[in-house]
Each structure stands twice: as structure tokens, then as C-alpha cells.
């Protein structure tokens, strides 16, 4: 299934309204996959596991992943990739002001996909879907046309 995308136009330097505007491709989600959906998909592929066992394993992996990240470790999960933590924040003249918990520094979790996932992404297919606003306008136009067609059919019956 192709990855839906749209084109958005932004300032080249965010926060600087005088900078030139440039166009960027932006992936558009075509839906979401919940944990429940993922457990069903995995259970169907692993014939020896029911969905409750899969859910227990997924919950345990998530818990262990968090614990390892909070211990400052990188977590390598094979073809899935690497999970790691970083501390973000702005620079400061005073080293004490850039410690986590002060001056806006905070812990964030990141993921780096494996080489096999990155290679798979190179072969991805894409489909232009327009912006959400243009999609909504097209949907409303289509709904309006449908209502008009239904009214014409109703008038013909009368």
C-alpha cells in the first residue's frame, strides 16, 4: 500500500517570517494501528500463540524497554532497530543551568530503524493525497454531489 503524502509550504527558517518559503513533502497517516490490532496481527502470524499470550509479551517488552532506557542503556532489537534516550534543551552559559530538570533540559526517547528497515523504506511507494484541508473540501464536494443526485432521483420518483 502506498504511503500517502501532501505538500506543505513553510518558512525556510522557522520563526523567521522574512525567510523564503519552501515546499516540503509531508507523510499523511492513513489511519492508526492500536496495540490491540498489533496483537491480533502477531497472533495470526504466530500460530502457536493466542492473542492473550502475544499481548503479555508486547506489554513485557514495552516494560523492559522502558526500564533499560531509564537505566541509560541502548536497546538493540534486531531488525526493528535501536532505541535510546537523549537529553534535550537549550545551551546555557552556566553548566548548572543545563542539567536535566533545570533550564528546560528533558529526557526524550528516540528510535533508529535498522538498516534492513531503512533499505525497505527506499523501495516505498507514495501517493499524493493533498492537504487535509483539500481532502476535506473534496469530501464535502463529493457529499454535496451525492445529496444532489439523491434529490434528483427522489424528484423523478414523485
C-alpha positions in Angstrom: 0.0 0.0 0.0 1.5 3.4 -0.9 2.4 6.0 1.7 0.0 9.0 1.4 1.7 12.4 1.4 0.9 16.0 0.8 2.9 19.1 0.2 3.2 21.8 2.8 4.9 25.2 2.4 6.9 26.6 5.4 9.4 29.3 6.0 12.9 28.0 5.4 14.0 29.2 8.8 11.1 28.5 11.3 10.3 31.5 13.4 11.6 34.0 10.8 8.7 35.3 8.8 11.1 37.1 6.5 12.8 33.9 5.3 11.9 32.4 2.0 9.0 29.9 1.9 9.8 26.4 0.7 7.7 23.4 -0.2 8.2 20.1 1.7 6.7 16.6 1.3 4.8 15.5 4.4 3.6 12.0 5.1 -0.1 11.8 5.9 -1.2 9.0 8.2 -3.9 6.8 6.6 -5.0 5.5 10.0 -3.6 4.2 13.2 -2.7 0.7 14.4 -3.6 0.2 18.1 -1.9 -2.3 20.4 -5.0 -4.5 20.1 -4.7 -4.5 16.3 -0.9 -5.3 16.6 -1.6 -8.2 19.0 -4.1 -9.7 16.5 -1.7 -9.3 13.6 1.1 -11.0 15.5 -1.2 -13.8 16.8 -2.3 -14.6 13.2 1.4 -14.9 12.1 2.5 -16.9 15.1 0.1 -19.9 15.0 1.4 -21.3 18.3 0.4 -18.1 20.3 -3.0 -16.8 21.1 -3.7 -13.1 21.2 -3.6 -13.0 25.0 0.0 -14.5 25.1 1.0 -12.0 22.4 -0.4 -9.1 24.5 1.5 -10.3 27.5 4.7 -10.5 25.5 4.2 -7.0 24.0 3.4 -5.5 27.4 6.5 -7.1 28.9 8.8 -5.9 26.0 7.4 -2.4 26.5 8.0 -2.5 30.2 11.6 -3.9 29.8 12.4 -1.4 27.1 11.4 1.5 29.4 13.4 0.1 32.3 16.5 -0.4 30.2 16.2 3.1 28.7 15.7 4.7 32.1 18.9 2.8 33.2 20.7 4.7 30.4 21.1 1.8 28.1 20.7 1.5 24.3 18.3 -1.3 23.4 19.0 -3.2 20.2 16.0 -5.1 18.9 17.4 -6.7 15.7 15.5 -5.8 12.6 13.3 -3.4 14.5 16.2 -1.1 15.3 17.8 0.7 18.2 16.0 2.6 21.0 17.9 5.1 23.0 17.5 8.2 25.2 18.8 11.7 24.8 18.7 14.9 26.9 17.4 17.9 25.0 17.4 21.6 26.0 19.0 24.9 25.1 22.6 25.9 25.7 23.5 27.9 28.8 26.5 29.9 30.0 26.2 28.3 33.4 26.7 24.5 33.3 24.4 24.0 36.3 21.5 25.5 34.4 21.7 22.9 31.6 21.2 19.9 33.9 18.1 17.8 33.4 15.2 19.2 35.4 16.6 22.7 35.1 16.5 25.2 32.3 14.2 23.2 30.0 16.5 20.2 29.7 14.5 17.0 29.4 14.8 13.3 28.7 13.4 12.1 25.3 13.3 8.6 23.9 14.3 8.0 20.3 14.4 5.2 17.8 16.7 4.5 14.9 15.4 1.9 12.4 17.7 -0.9 11.4 19.5 -1.0 8.1 17.0 -3.5 6.8 14.1 -1.2 7.6 15.9 1.8 6.1 16.5 -0.2 2.9 12.9 -1.2 2.8 11.9 2.4 3.0 14.0 3.1 -0.1 11.6 0.9 -2.1 8.4 2.5 -0.7 5.7 3.7 -3.0 3.9 7.1 -2.5 0.6 8.5 -3.3 -0.2 12.3 -3.4 -3.3 12.9 -1.4 -3.3 16.7 -0.9 -3.5 18.6 2.3 -6.1 17.6 5.0 -8.0 20.8 4.1 -8.1 19.9 0.4 -9.2 16.3 1.3 -12.0 17.6 3.5 -13.1 20.0 0.7 -13.2 17.2 -1.8 -15.1 15.0 0.7 -17.7 17.8 1.2 -17.9 18.3 -2.6 -18.5 14.6 -3.1 -21.1 14.5 -0.3 -22.9 17.5 -1.9 -22.9 15.9 -5.3 -24.3 12.7 -3.7 -27.1 14.7 -1.9 -28.0 16.4 -5.2 -28.1 13.1 -7.0 -30.4 11.6 -4.4 -32.7 14.6 -4.6 -32.9 14.3 -8.4 -33.8 10.6 -8.1 -36.4 11.4 -5.4 -37.9 14.1 -7.7 -38.1 11.6 -10.6 -40.0 9.1 -8.4 -42.5 11.8 -7.4 
